[in-house]
Amino acid sequence: MILSLLFSGGDPLSILAVLLLTLPIMMLALSVHETAHGFVAWKCGDNTAYNLGRLSLNPLKHLDPVGFLCLLIFGFGWAKPVPINTRNFRNPKRGMALSALAGPVANLLLGLVSAVLYGVCWGVVHYFSYADGVSNFLYTLLSLLRQAFLYGAYINFVYMVFNMIPIPPFDGSRVALAFLPAKTYFGLMRYERQIMFGILIALLLCSYIFSFSPFGWVAERLTDLIARPIFNGVLRGLLH
């Protein structure tokens, strides 16, 4: 993230402002994601995450130093995975698939809420920019909220799409590979760390050399698809 901000040519104060706004949103998205994994695993019969206190939205419970550093520098990172013991599931492959799916679904829901609130704030701020007698404090506050909800929608949609890659170690693989024989499933899982670093390197090259992120593209389209009709509706309501 810092690299992309530096490449964009922003001044230090602007870079600091963006970091202060986006980092808490990123940490919340990661915390919600990991907590959802642990919660569904708990409901499916595995209380490992529950016993370790990982069913918490406290970012410090889920912080991985290397993942956070990568997140800070590159905009791609990861949290400390919630421990799951598949032997505690009544149906191991089904329990693992549901637990894995919970993280992206949580990010999807958080992204939807953020996109709706972004659309509302976007419409109100746009109206206020032409209205008379609006206090500067209110306008600044709503502008800040609009930007925060925009980042919230974008970041959560990126995490959702990113984690649904059907390749180990991403959550999508737990769902897609659940239909494979157990021997093949757990055999592929042995190479998940190598695969993860390979994909991360490919994404970094794609982002910083070709200036294109497929996940960012999808996140932007989803955010606009949800927020724009709400923006138009709020604006029409205020103008009438």
C-alpha positions in Angstrom: 0.0 0.0 0.0 2.8 2.5 0.9 4.5 1.6 -2.4 1.4 2.4 -4.4 0.9 5.7 -2.6 4.5 6.7 -3.2 4.2 5.8 -6.9 1.1 7.9 -7.1 3.1 11.0 -6.2 1.1 12.0 -3.2 2.5 14.3 -0.6 3.5 12.9 2.8 0.4 14.4 4.6 -2.0 12.9 2.1 -0.2 9.5 2.3 -0.5 9.6 6.1 -4.2 10.6 6.0 -4.9 7.6 3.6 -3.0 5.2 5.9 -4.8 6.4 9.0 -8.2 5.9 7.3 -7.6 2.6 5.5 -5.5 0.6 8.0 -8.3 0.4 10.7 -10.7 -0.7 7.9 -8.2 -3.3 6.7 -7.7 -4.7 10.2 -11.4 -4.8 10.8 -12.0 -6.7 7.5 -9.3 -9.2 8.5 -10.6 -9.6 12.0 -14.2 -10.2 10.8 -12.9 -12.7 8.3 -10.9 -14.8 10.8 -13.6 -14.5 13.5 -16.2 -15.9 11.0 -14.0 -18.9 10.3 -13.6 -19.7 14.0 -17.3 -19.1 14.8 -18.6 -21.5 12.1 -16.0 -24.1 13.0 -17.2 -23.8 16.6 -20.8 -24.3 15.5 -19.7 -27.3 13.4 -18.1 -29.0 16.5 -14.5 -27.7 16.6 -13.9 -25.5 19.7 -10.2 -24.9 19.0 -10.5 -21.3 18.0 -13.0 -20.7 20.8 -10.7 -22.1 23.5 -7.8 -19.9 22.2 -9.9 -16.7 22.4 -9.9 -16.2 18.6 -13.6 -15.5 18.4 -12.9 -11.8 18.8 -12.9 -8.7 16.7 -9.8 -7.5 18.4 -7.3 -7.1 15.6 -4.4 -8.0 18.0 -5.8 -11.5 18.4 -5.4 -12.1 14.6 -2.3 -10.1 13.8 0.4 -11.8 11.8 3.6 -9.6 11.9 4.8 -10.6 8.4 1.3 -10.5 6.9 0.7 -7.0 8.4 4.0 -5.7 7.1 3.1 -6.9 3.6 -0.3 -5.3 3.9 1.3 -2.0 5.0 3.9 -2.0 2.2 2.2 -3.7 -0.7 -1.5 -3.6 0.1 -1.6 -7.5 0.0 -1.4 -9.3 3.4 -2.9 -11.8 5.7 -3.9 -12.4 9.3 -2.9 -15.2 11.6 -5.1 -18.1 10.4 -7.6 -19.4 12.9 -6.6 -22.9 14.0 -9.1 -25.5 13.0 -8.9 -29.2 13.9 -10.9 -31.1 11.3 -10.9 -34.2 13.6 -13.4 -32.4 15.8 -15.9 -32.0 13.0 -18.8 -34.5 12.7 -18.2 -34.4 8.9 -14.5 -33.2 8.4 -14.8 -32.1 4.7 -18.2 -30.5 5.1 -17.1 -28.7 8.3 -13.9 -27.4 6.7 -15.8 -26.2 3.6 -18.4 -24.3 5.7 -15.8 -22.8 8.0 -13.7 -21.7 5.0 -16.7 -20.2 3.2 -17.6 -18.2 6.4 -14.7 -15.8 6.0 -15.5 -14.6 2.4 -19.2 -14.5 3.2 -18.5 -12.2 6.2 -16.5 -9.9 4.0 -19.3 -9.9 1.4 -21.8 -8.8 4.0 -19.5 -6.2 5.4 -18.8 -5.0 1.9 -22.5 -4.8 1.1 -23.3 -2.7 4.2 -20.3 -0.4 3.5 -21.4 0.1 -0.2 -24.9 1.0 0.9 -23.7 3.5 3.4 -21.2 4.9 0.9 -24.1 5.4 -1.6 -26.1 7.3 1.0 -23.1 9.5 2.1 -22.2 10.1 -1.6 -25.6 11.3 -2.4 -25.9 13.6 0.7 -22.4 15.1 0.1 -23.1 15.7 -3.5 -26.3 17.5 -2.6 -24.5 19.5 0.1 -21.8 20.6 -2.3 -24.5 22.7 -4.1 -26.8 23.6 -1.2 -26.6 26.8 0.8 -26.1 27.1 4.5 -24.4 23.7 5.1 -21.9 23.8 7.9 -18.3 23.1 7.0 -18.0 20.7 9.9 -21.0 18.6 8.8 -19.8 18.6 5.2 -16.3 17.5 6.2 -17.6 14.8 8.5 -19.9 13.3 5.8 -17.1 13.5 3.2 -14.8 11.6 5.6 -17.5 9.0 6.2 -18.2 8.7 2.5 -14.5 7.9 1.9 -14.3 5.5 4.8 -17.3 3.5 3.6 -15.9 3.5 0.0 -12.7 2.0 1.3 -14.7 -0.4 3.5 -16.7 -1.7 0.5 -13.6 -1.9 -1.8 -11.4 -3.6 0.8 -14.0 -6.2 1.9 -14.9 -7.0 -1.7 -11.2 -7.5 -2.6 -10.8 -9.8 0.4 -13.9 -11.7 -0.5 -12.9 -12.3 -4.2 -9.2 -12.9 -3.3 -10.0 -15.6 -0.7 -12.4 -17.4 -3.1 -9.5 -18.4 -5.4 -10.1 -22.2 -5.7 -6.4 -23.0 -5.1 -4.8 -23.9 -1.7 -4.4 -22.2 0.7 -7.2 -19.8 -0.1 -10.7 -20.4 1.3 -12.2 -21.2 -2.1 -10.0 -24.3 -2.3 -11.6 -25.7 0.9 -14.9 -25.5 -0.9 -13.9 -26.6 -4.4 -11.6 -29.4 -3.2 -14.2 -30.8 -0.8 -15.6 -32.7 -3.7 -12.3 -34.5 -4.2 -11.2 -37.8 -2.5 -9.7 -37.2 0.9 -6.2 -38.4 -0.1 -6.1 -36.0 -3.0 -7.6 -33.2 -0.9 -5.1 -33.4 1.9 -2.2 -34.1 -0.5 -2.8 -30.7 -2.2 -3.0 -29.0 1.2 0.6 -29.9 1.8 1.8 -27.3 -0.8 -0.4 -24.5 0.2 2.3 -22.2 1.5 4.4 -22.4 -1.7 1.3 -21.8 -3.8 0.3 -18.8 -1.7 3.7 -17.1 -2.2 3.6 -17.8 -5.9 0.2 -16.2 -6.3 1.2 -13.2 -4.1 4.3 -12.6 -6.3 2.2 -12.9 -9.4 -0.4 -10.4 -8.0 2.4 -7.9 -7.1 3.9 -8.1 -10.5 0.5 -7.6 -12.1 -0.3 -4.6 -9.9 3.1 -2.8 -10.0 4.3 -3.6 -13.5 1.0 -3.7 -15.5 -0.9 -1.4 -13.1 -3.9 -3.8 -13.0 -5.5 -5.8 -10.2 -8.2 -8.2 -11.3 -9.5 -8.3 -7.7 -9.5 -4.5 -7.5 -11.4 -4.3 -10.8 -14.1 -6.7 -9.5 -14.3 -4.8 -6.2 -14.7 -1.4 -7.9 -17.5 -2.8 -10.2 -19.4 -4.3 -7.2 -19.1 -1.2 -5.2 -20.4 1.0 -8.0 -23.2 -1.5 -8.9 -24.5 -1.3 -5.3 -23.8 2.4 -4.4 -24.8 4.2 -7.6 -28.5 3.4 -7.5 -28.6 4.4 -3.9 -26.7 7.6 -4.7 -29.2 8.5 -7.4 -32.2 7.7 -5.1 -30.8 9.8 -2.2 -30.1 12.7 -4.6 -33.6 12.6 -6.2 -35.1 12.5 -2.7 -33.2 15.5 -1.5 -33.8 17.5 -4.6 -37.6 17.0 -4.3 
